């Protein structure tokens, strides 16, 4: 599946309507972003079950600010509407493939349990 352009208009529906969404926060002037783009695009062709989306940080400043993007490219991965990965830096094909595999293998019940435990601990310390 080819990558899609994510904007503030289609962001929410893209995240809620898909199990796994990989986001590439980028800008046209960014050299590492241009180097990572073909890696991201090639991976999207190999995984029809995942949405690969690009967020142009110049055009979508509000989205970039919402997710506190300070360095680009930044890869962010949502699984079942939960951010399970967020890291700046361009990745080689093997690195991106490894992240995709690990995200697919996640036990989301365990992830939700861990989030609930962290929320409870924060509430108790407040």
C-alpha positions in Angstrom: 0.0 0.0 0.0 1.5 3.4 -0.9 2.1 5.9 1.8 -0.6 8.5 2.5 -0.2 12.1 3.4 -1.6 12.8 6.9 -3.1 16.1 7.8 -5.1 17.5 10.7 -8.2 16.6 8.7 -7.6 12.9 8.3 -5.3 12.2 11.3 -8.0 11.1 13.8 -9.8 8.8 11.4 -6.6 7.3 10.2 -5.5 6.4 13.7 -8.9 5.2 14.9 -9.8 3.2 11.8 -6.5 1.2 11.5 -4.8 -1.3 13.7 -1.3 -0.2 13.0 -0.2 3.2 11.7 3.4 4.2 11.1 4.0 7.9 10.9 7.0 9.6 9.3 7.3 13.2 10.5 9.4 15.0 7.8 10.2 18.2 5.9 11.3 18.7 2.3 14.4 20.6 3.3 15.6 17.8 5.6 18.4 15.6 4.1 18.0 12.6 6.4 14.2 12.8 5.7 14.9 12.5 2.0 17.2 9.6 2.6 14.6 7.8 4.8 11.7 8.4 2.4 12.5 5.5 0.0 13.1 3.1 2.9 9.7 4.1 4.4 8.0 3.8 0.9 9.5 0.4 0.2 8.4 -1.0 3.6 4.9 0.3 2.9 4.8 -1.8 -0.3 5.7 -4.9 1.8 3.0 -4.5 4.5 -0.4 -4.2 3.0 -1.9 -4.6 6.5 -0.3 -1.5 7.9 -0.9 2.2 7.1 2.3 4.1 6.4 1.6 7.8 6.6 3.8 10.9 6.2 3.3 14.2 8.1 4.9 17.2 6.5 5.9 19.2 9.6 6.1 22.4 7.6 2.5 22.1 6.4 1.1 20.5 9.6 2.8 22.5 12.3 -0.1 21.9 14.8 0.3 18.1 14.5 4.1 18.4 14.9 3.6 20.5 18.0 0.9 18.2 19.4 3.4 15.3 19.3 6.3 17.5 20.4 8.4 16.8 17.3 11.8 18.4 17.9 13.9 16.5 15.4 13.1 15.0 12.0 12.7 12.6 10.7 10.8 11.1 13.6 9.1 7.8 13.3 6.0 7.2 15.5 4.0 4.0 15.6 0.4 3.6 16.8 -1.1 0.2 17.5 -4.8 0.2 18.5 -4.7 4.0 19.0 -1.8 3.8 21.4 1.7 5.2 20.7 4.0 2.2 21.0 7.1 3.7 19.4 8.4 7.2 18.9 12.0 7.9 18.0 13.8 10.5 15.9 16.3 9.6 13.2 16.4 7.9 9.9 16.5 4.1 10.0 18.1 1.6 7.6 15.7 -1.0 6.0 16.6 -3.7 8.5 15.9 -1.3 11.4 12.5 -0.4 10.1 11.7 -4.0 9.4 12.6 -4.9 13.0 10.3 -2.3 14.4 7.4 -3.4 12.2 7.9 -7.0 13.3 8.1 -6.1 17.0 5.0 -3.9 16.7 3.1 -6.8 15.1 4.2 -9.1 17.9 3.1 -6.8 20.7 0.6 -8.2 23.2 -1.7 -5.2 23.4 -3.6 -6.6 26.4 -0.2 -6.4 28.2 0.5 -3.0 26.9 -2.9 -1.7 28.1 -2.3 -3.3 31.5 1.1 -1.6 31.8 -0.4 1.8 30.9 -3.2 1.3 33.5 -0.5 0.4 36.2 1.5 3.5 35.3 -1.7 5.7 35.5 -2.6 4.2 38.9 1.0 4.8 40.2 0.9 8.4 39.0 -2.5 9.0 40.6 -1.3 7.6 43.9 1.8 9.8 43.9 -0.1 12.9 43.3 
